[in-house]
């Protein structure tokens, strides 16, 4: 889903924020060319502060499209949901 936050499967404390719905590529039902199920664990959803995401998107990038500036999550909180 759009604006979900997940851990990168490349290892280390790397995370990503989906800026579009990409369940086809990263969801638990995706199967790669070798028949293995892929999926980075999604652990949160951004519910406010979308302007911060836009500022991150505007940061300079390396040739491989990774950020060349360190970005950290420094504060989070739980929003109660009626969803079951």
C-alpha positions, 0 to 999 in steps of 0.5 A: 500500500502507498506510504507503508514503511518496510525493512529492506531485505538487503540486510542492515538497518535499512528501511524504505517508504513506499511512495506508491502501492507496490504490493505486486513487487514486494508483497508476500504473494510475489514469486521471483524467477526461481519460484521463491516467495519474496517480500520485505516486511512492512511494519508501519504506515505513514499517516501524517507528515507527507511533506517530510516524504517529499523532502526526502524524495528531493534529496540528492541520490547516487547512481544506483538511486540510493540516497547519498544523505543519511535519513533516520526515523527519530520518533514514531507513535502508535495510532489506534485503528478501528481496523481488525 
